[in-house]
Structure formats: structure tokens, C-alpha cells
Amino acid sequence: MRDISGTGMPSERAASRLSRLSVVIAVSASALLSVVGPTYAAPAKDPLPADIPDYQAALDAVKSTDVRNAVCRFLRTPVPTGDAGTPVQPIPETAEPCQGLPIFTIKDPLARNEITPGFAAGTAQPLPTEAVKLTQLVSSLSTTVNGRNATVMLAPTRGGGWHLAAVRDGDSDATYAGKATAGTLVFTEPQIRGWYQLKLLTVEPLNDQARQGLGGKTSVSLSEYQKLVKARYADKQPGSEYDAKGYSSGYSLRGTEDDDASSSTLLLAGGSGTALALVGGAAVLRRRRRTSTG
């Protein structure tokens, strides 16, 4: 978008245009993140993010004893060694999983947005509401525990609310999600572990993987970015020949509003980072595994 400063435009017209742009930003962000469900009506004295549906349920989840115990069990279990083919490792039950661990709190959840399959396939318009979708919420810990960081990942529950989907080693997801500012969106291209910031219709990289994904450029238009991801994933969608031959699961969102606790383990398949998943009520630890795009 062209800078209007120094163009000789009357100040009234310039102010009017800037006002309209602010409205576009707000409307785009609200429309984008409201597709998951109705927004939470926050009390005036205790404002909650209007762009995350059922946010109070998310807060309740990360502050619950069950989630805290899951985090403690994860932190007590040594990170497994070996390659991606290492079998899942059961995490033993303990009566007081947090006993003896340093005191920590779980921070308030942040939005984790991903590019949509339609955008990656080139069938969706290069617009914020078409390109990016809220898929999960992420919460990091207030401090390291025995030298380890962890991220709590929540998935939307069928019928409303949020549930624990995973506990992942490290805090990069929450760190990048926290870089979102008023008028911008932060999203990930999970196949390359790239993180980007979207300002109106301009995409900027936030990490080295994203910079490589943009061919070394410091920014591209959203339509240019769509051409890049289409070249990477259009022939690798679920149901494609690439998928049928078993090379990967194709490109798809990690989770949707139809996910529930019984299917939350799907959120970790092919994901990056050691993570705890809930499978039939039992906790298991998966070794880091990268999804191939070629």
C-alpha cells in the first residue's frame, strides 16, 4: 500500500482514508477469528479478547488442576531420544505430579493462526479472512521448570469451549503468537515452521524459516505469498496423488471447531516438538517429527 504522506493530499482526506483503513483492519481481524464461533461478551470491568470465542472457557482450562497436572507430568518425564520412528512413551501416573517441582503459572492463552488449505491450494481469495484461520490457543509457562519450557495447546471443543490438546516442549509458538499487535495478525505456515505477521495485505517474516519461505524478501503482498505457498502445497493436498502414495498427509489444518478431547491426538500427527497427547484418557510422549513438503 502506498504511503500517503508527502503526496499533497489535503489533511482532511488523509485523515478520512486513515480512519477507513483502521476500520478495515478491525473488521478483517474480527471476521477472521470469529469464524470459529461466537465471540465472548466480556464484562466491561474485566475485558477479554473479543477475537477469541469462548475465551473465558480457555482461561478456565489453563487454570484448571487437570491441565496443570498434565504439564507437571510432562515436565517430569525426560525428553525421549531416538529418531521419529521411536515408539510413543507412556507417562506414568503419579498421585501428586506437581509435588517437588518449582512453582510456575500458565499464562493466558494466545491465538495460534494457520494458513488455510484453500489459500494454500490457490482456491481462496488473497484476503485475511480467506487466508488465515484460528486453529488453536497456546499458553506458555511463567518460568522455566528444571531448565525446560513448555507450551499448553488448546483445541476448540464441539459445541463450544476449549480443551487440552497437547503439551509441547519449548515456547516458540506462544512467543511468536504474542507478537500480534493492534491491527496485525500473526500466523504460522506449519509445514516449514515459518511464522509471519500480516499487516493489511502485506506479509512479513518473523523467523528464519519464514524468511526462507519468502525467498529472502523482507515482505511480500498477500497475493504474492499465496503464489509461493500454492507452489509448495497445491499438489500435496489431502486426496492428491502425493497423498495417495503415502508421502505425507497433505496440507490440512491441525484442528477445527469439530475437534473434541477424544480426537485431540490428531493435532500432533506430523507436528514438530516433543509433545504430550491425550489418547483414550492416557498420556503419551511423542518424539519430534517433521512433516515433509517434498
Buried (B, 14 or more C-beta within 10 A) or exposed (E): EEEEEEEEEEEEEBEEEEEEBEEBBBEBBEEBBBEBBEBBEEEEEEEBBBBBBBBBBBBEBBEEEEBBBBBBBBBBBEEBEEEEEBEBBEBEEEEEBBEEBEEBEBBBBBBBBBBBBBBBBBEBEBBBBBBBBBBBBBBBBEEEBEEBBBBBBBBBBBEEBBBBBBBBBBBBBBBBBBEBEEBBBBBBBBBBBBBBBBBBBBBBBBBEBBBEBBEEBEBBBBEBBBEBBBEBBBBBBEEBEBBEEEBBBBBBBBBBBEBBBEBBBBBBEBBBBBBBBBBEEEBBBBBBBEBEBE
